[in-house]
Amino acid sequence: MQALEVKSFLEEKLPGTLVEVEGEGCNFQLNVIDDALVALSPVKRQQQIYAHLNPWIADGSIHAVTMKFFSSAAWAERS
């Protein structure tokens, strides 16, 4: 599995969300930029992402996912 595939999939499933993905194979690090997700509790944020990735996790295509969440403003400050 490639990072671009994960990025495209998540951005399609979560309109208005920008996802930067690093990694390949079955281990990925996600930077998720979405003001609405940042407003949720940490558990709810992860649930939103895992809800879409679970089929790939279940079949072994994805083994490990690390997530960081950013507001649009916080992400812009990093650049």
matplotlib code that plots the C-alpha trace (Angstrom):
import matplotlib.pyplot as plt

x = [0.0, 1.3, 0.9, -0.8, -3.5, -4.2, -4.2, -6.6, -8.9, -9.2, -9.6, -12.4, -14.2, -13.7, -14.5, -12.8, -10.0, -6.4, -4.3, -0.5, 0.7, 4.2, 5.2, 4.6, 3.9, 1.7, 3.0, 1.8, 2.0, -0.9, -1.1, -4.8, -5.8, -9.4, -10.9, -14.0, -11.9, -9.6, -12.7, -13.5, -12.0, -8.8, -10.8, -13.5, -10.9, -9.2, -12.6, -13.4, -10.2, -10.3, -13.9, -12.5, -9.3, -10.7, -11.2, -7.5, -6.4, -8.6, -7.1, -3.5, -2.9, -2.3, -0.6, 0.2, -1.2, 0.1, -2.1, -1.6, -4.4, -4.1, -6.4, -5.9, -4.2, -1.9, -0.9, -0.3, 2.1, 4.2, 4.9]
y = [0.0, 3.5, 6.7, 8.4, 5.7, 6.3, 10.1, 10.0, 7.5, 9.5, 12.8, 11.3, 9.9, 13.1, 16.0, 19.2, 17.4, 17.6, 14.5, 14.3, 10.7, 9.4, 5.8, 2.8, -0.8, -1.3, 1.5, 5.1, 8.4, 10.8, 14.5, 15.3, 18.9, 19.7, 22.3, 20.1, 17.1, 19.2, 20.3, 16.6, 14.7, 12.7, 9.4, 10.7, 12.1, 8.7, 6.9, 9.1, 7.9, 4.3, 4.0, 4.3, 2.4, -0.6, -2.8, -2.3, -2.9, -6.1, -7.5, -6.7, -4.0, -1.5, -2.6, 0.6, 4.1, 7.1, 10.3, 13.9, 16.4, 20.1, 23.0, 24.9, 27.8, 25.5, 23.7, 27.0, 28.1, 24.9, 25.9]
z = [0.0, -0.8, 1.1, -1.9, -1.9, 1.8, 1.3, -1.6, 0.1, 3.3, 1.6, -0.5, 2.6, 4.7, 2.4, 3.5, 5.3, 4.2, 5.0, 4.7, 4.8, 5.4, 5.2, 3.0, 3.1, 6.2, 8.6, 8.1, 9.9, 9.3, 9.7, 9.5, 9.0, 9.7, 12.0, 12.8, 13.8, 16.0, 18.0, 18.9, 21.7, 20.9, 20.9, 18.6, 16.2, 15.9, 15.6, 12.6, 10.8, 11.9, 10.7, 7.2, 7.6, 9.4, 6.3, 5.4, 9.0, 9.2, 6.0, 7.0, 4.4, 7.2, 10.4, 12.2, 12.0, 13.9, 13.8, 14.6, 14.2, 13.3, 12.8, 9.5, 11.4, 13.3, 10.1, 8.3, 11.1, 10.6, 7.0]

ax = plt.figure().add_subplot(projection="3d")
ax.plot(x, y, z, "-o")
ax.set_aspect("equal")
plt.show()
